[in-house]
């Protein structure tokens, strides 16, 4: 734990003070503009976050504040800084802030403090506060249970709960969690209130503290978006104001608090009246928004849910939509009479928007939301009392990971209030922000100096007292090493926008590679401005740096494009930290020219740095003219399209890359022998691949069957593994990770050439405990761990330069590793994409750079597993698992046969061979209902998961379950050559499992027929199964058919809606199906190099699938498709291209060299857990260190067949 110290100056800023701001670094998103604020500054109109206001109330009114904040959540960061600075609370004392761990027994210290014998009884009526995340409540429950039983003699206790949890199995990671607070309030009888915006957070924190005079109470608020958004709050009470209001309200209701006649609901009513009277507010337990005479009403609880639904309902009411929203402000005690009073007499239907834990709870009809149960009880009470006709009550459940947007809320409320025959697509999308509001979005990566620019700009803009500014940052640390998005809004009016910017006036992309990961332009309004940061930008490079979809979107939506080149400023080259200021100047010049001029005037007192930057800006900032040709661009085949227009928020802090490396050692074989001989003394244990952070198992090859004819140029084979006694479990749709080995002959040649001792022992500290050493031989490490035949990144060249003794070689390596000039950039690209050189090639090419083996282990990438979609259902084959594999092979420019490393490894495995595998989970699942139709489209080895699907449906039918229709569409060139599992499909069709078999053999007839053509021929069947019967669609294979296949489905949506007399947007419907899990696409990229050898026969799109099937978000085999050339000092001239030779099967790889007693076993076992003698034993003697999946299959030369061309170790591989 570390404490943040306060500067005592609040959130004030010197906008362009270089001397004071050059090291600007936001401390936490929980603080206003990421910076500390003094307790005395939390008063009146000021910029704050909801999290800061919560801490202010708890700190000001409490004797002790117990915090349970997960690391990086920073729920107590301001309170700790106030305590550190000695800030006094409302009682004239420094509040004791106790930062506690969230674990079993949490809350016992707080309980023990209140009931300790030496507790100062004069403080018995002083509140105690707890600040925690909702995930902490399950650990606090036992202590809170005891507190509830002893509450008559306890201090008033208020809990400030940030509704946030981390759910590892979800797409977003961070989820808004109201389920735990709901359950705790219900089970322990606690009071519970909620806030809908930062403007209410202080009042609701105060209200919950007042409610604690009656029952232990909690205030629940969104901890992801609203809780961390910096916004201007006008009527903030300072510490004295909080104390005055608290005492005044208690004084009014002091007799009611001790009354025996009043129930908890009655006391709450009295308290609410006194609270409103003191503050001049109109808070209610249940607050209505929307149409004056609604026929349908939706009941909601939650910050974002309440804020969005209220704004949308009010907007729809102006359009005459008879729908309303009831925001539950006080959930416990649930005042049923007040709830019924909030219902208009015209209401015929009540819909409850209730949160459940996960998607399984959404689909499980036996699970209802907590809020639904209370509403049903209240409505039933109304019916039983004879006070009126009971309206219908429905439960719309949503999972915690649901991210609410204006579009989602509008669609839901329109559906509730729509008239017969109306559709949401008939109406333009709502815009809750007025034209006076300016919106900006910034996209960057954590590592960039410019990542701090948005918050600095927000501070600058906040100095204008006529503007209201909001700033919110979010992070996805699983993309590009940490992506940060910051949204700014500026308006003369108050802003309540608990959602990401969707219509930005200006979008800033400070890292252009993000355009490939996110559809940033989807959040930019038509006619808006795009500012792209592109170092060393050249006008002729603009088309290369922008994707085809981006260029077309820029032209069609009339977007103004500006490019900022930091390299054009000599000042930022000298001082990279100034890049943030250069970006700010560029943004202001484009978006806020009046502020830009004001800022420049302030430069005179701040030194010359920013003055110089302002002069450099003319050269660095360019307005790009958009060619008309961009309007007519056609989508590129085989190029993935960025789908997401927002981040998956999974962190509140920057990605922290710990690059500390533990040393490795080379030992003699006797070291391992001692560990084996004296296991107790050395704490030795053996483990299966302890270097991997995943559960692995050893399986046995039981079947290896080629599915294509021997004279066909594509070797596609079925391989099946016996699970034996491994206990390995897998579900359909999941992938099997193969932990392949390098080629035995290549490894032996490399060991001989490099001068290594194959039997020497490598000691590597485990990642979990550096005092525990993993032992393996050099030979074993090169076979299974070190990717010596993989493709090196730039950083390898740079790292290798440190070992070069020849100055010329050192200079060349540095240029290649750093991209020091244009020639080196071109040369590196040629090596990577044409020659596809390997780590071993580079070591051979630069002989003066000869790192030791432990340095090789450090600078060469580790080998990664390769995933393949499972082609079997364990319900049908409980003791085996199947894969469908295509061998990746080609001929390089030197005429050598080249092979994909993993597919060649699998193809050469004989029956009985042992293979190390692991399971990769997936979201590709069958629908929950067996009667739901499934529509599958697979090309080539993309059929693998669908074989498992069909087997599962056959098993379901065999068990007597009713099953829905099964449509299978498949594509290839010729039925004779590539009808994969053809006999099985026909057998399943004859048995009534497959109801429609659409086969597209593109070259078996004069006209070419593709998979989308077969789908279009059966559009009627697709409409029925997919739309009327709510089936699910799956596509697996290469990327090129995705747009065409999607067009067919969109066409089905449009045709079906017209048949029903409606008008629907096909694209929007497909997007909705994606969110519902009814449209699942697993795609693989396929890149083609101009240097790639031609195959014997021209290939059709349907067979452009040289990579094995897999389920991987970025799974591709570019390296294989691009070709792979090893550096050969004896032959540097390019040779003519040859047709691919047939791969000859070889023996199983993985055997030790020369009968060494320390040879590697086929099971990939390692001697692990060795500890130096005499060292204290720790629990656990093996390491589990993470190793993620490879994004592409490594490729290696040589293989089972004779080598052609070849360097000293038989070619290389590309990663």
Order of alpha helices (4+ residues) and beta strands (2+ residues): alpha-beta-alpha-beta-alpha-beta-alpha-beta-alpha-beta-beta-beta-alpha-beta-alpha-beta-beta-alpha-alpha-beta-beta-alpha-beta-beta-alpha-beta-alpha-alpha-beta-alpha-beta-alpha-beta-beta-beta-beta-alpha-alpha-beta-alpha-alpha-alpha-alpha-beta-beta-alpha-alpha-beta-beta-beta-beta-alpha-beta-beta-alpha-alpha-alpha-alpha-alpha-alpha-beta-beta-beta-beta-alpha-beta-beta-alpha-beta-alpha-alpha-beta-alpha-alpha-beta-alpha-alpha-beta-alpha-beta-beta-beta
